[in-house]
């Protein structure tokens, strides 16, 4: 088994927030939705079932931590969680907040419109709130 390396598309489209027990936690750089990605730091894994049972449990735990924190921080009507990987094959789990009336409610966020950059202060405030919520 090789060494964990982050897919270049995930690196380009997100910023590192921190490392959880198993996963890198990254914020997608599209400010239209509060949108995080968890990437298990395991080499050559594209499917959840390819993780060990312990890693599967950790992924579920960390996903739930982030989802719960995101709901608390944003007050979103819906938290979407998904691991699609049709284009980026490296296993990664999207956790994003959705609101009635958001940029493409109730449709999917993937491939919709043009990404909008975060204001630095807005991005940093969201990251701080999420990290505080996860650690509390």
C-alpha positions in Angstrom: 0.0 0.0 0.0 1.3 3.4 -0.9 1.5 6.7 1.0 -1.6 8.9 1.4 -1.6 11.8 -1.1 -4.4 14.3 -1.5 -6.0 14.3 -4.9 -5.0 17.5 -6.7 -8.6 18.5 -7.5 -9.6 18.3 -3.8 -6.5 20.3 -2.9 -7.4 22.9 -5.5 -11.1 23.3 -4.6 -10.7 23.3 -0.8 -8.6 24.5 2.1 -7.3 22.5 5.0 -9.2 23.1 8.2 -7.5 20.5 10.3 -6.9 16.8 10.9 -9.4 14.7 12.8 -8.5 11.2 13.9 -8.8 9.6 10.5 -9.7 12.4 8.1 -8.5 15.6 6.8 -11.2 18.2 7.2 -11.3 20.7 4.4 -13.6 23.6 3.5 -14.8 23.8 -0.1 -13.9 27.2 -1.5 -17.4 27.9 -2.8 -19.1 30.3 -0.4 -22.6 29.7 -1.8 -22.9 26.8 0.6 -21.2 26.0 4.0 -19.5 22.9 2.6 -16.9 20.6 4.1 -15.2 17.5 2.9 -13.7 14.7 5.0 -10.9 12.7 3.3 -9.7 9.6 5.1 -5.9 9.7 5.2 -5.5 6.2 3.7 -3.7 5.5 0.4 -5.4 3.9 -2.6 -9.0 3.9 -1.1 -11.9 4.9 -3.2 -14.8 3.1 -1.5 -16.0 3.1 2.2 -16.0 -0.7 2.2 -12.3 -0.7 1.3 -11.6 0.8 4.8 -10.9 -1.4 7.7 -13.9 -1.9 10.0 -12.3 0.4 12.6 -11.7 3.1 9.9 -15.3 2.7 8.7 -16.4 3.4 12.3 -14.1 6.4 12.6 -15.3 7.8 9.3 -18.9 7.6 10.5 -18.1 9.2 13.8 -16.1 12.0 12.2 -18.8 12.6 9.6 -21.5 12.8 12.3 -19.3 15.2 14.3 -18.9 17.6 11.3 -22.6 17.3 10.3 -23.8 18.0 13.8 -21.4 21.0 14.2 -22.4 22.3 10.8 -26.1 22.1 11.7 -25.5 23.9 15.0 -23.4 26.6 13.5 -25.5 27.4 10.5 -29.1 26.5 11.6 -29.5 24.8 8.2 -32.8 23.2 7.3 -30.9 20.1 5.8 -27.4 18.7 6.1 -26.5 16.7 3.0 -23.9 14.0 3.3 -22.5 12.2 0.3 -19.6 10.1 -1.0 -20.0 10.0 -4.8 -16.5 10.0 -6.2 -17.5 9.6 -9.9 -14.8 12.1 -11.0 -12.5 12.3 -8.0 -12.0 8.7 -7.1 -10.1 9.3 -3.8 -12.6 8.5 -1.0 -14.0 11.7 0.3 -17.3 12.6 2.1 -19.1 15.9 1.4 -21.0 17.5 4.3 -22.9 20.6 3.4 -25.6 22.8 4.8 -28.7 23.5 2.7 -31.3 26.2 3.1 -34.6 26.8 1.3 -33.9 29.5 -1.2 -30.1 28.8 -1.4 -28.3 29.0 -4.8 -29.9 25.8 -6.2 -32.5 24.7 -3.6 -33.7 21.9 -3.7 -31.5 20.8 -6.6 -27.9 19.5 -6.3 -24.9 21.7 -5.7 -22.6 19.8 -8.0 -22.0 21.5 -11.3 -24.4 24.3 -10.6 -23.4 27.8 -11.6 -20.0 29.4 -10.9 -18.3 29.1 -7.5 -18.1 32.2 -5.4 -15.0 32.9 -3.3 -15.2 33.4 0.4 -14.3 36.8 2.0 -11.3 36.0 4.2 -13.1 37.1 7.4 -16.2 35.1 6.6 -14.2 32.0 5.8 -12.1 32.3 9.0 -15.1 32.9 11.1 -16.9 29.8 9.7 -13.8 27.6 10.3 -13.4 28.9 13.9 -17.1 28.2 14.6 -16.9 24.7 13.1 -13.7 23.8 15.0 -15.2 25.1 18.3 -18.4 23.2 17.7 -16.5 20.0 17.0 -14.4 20.3 20.1 -17.2 21.1 22.5 
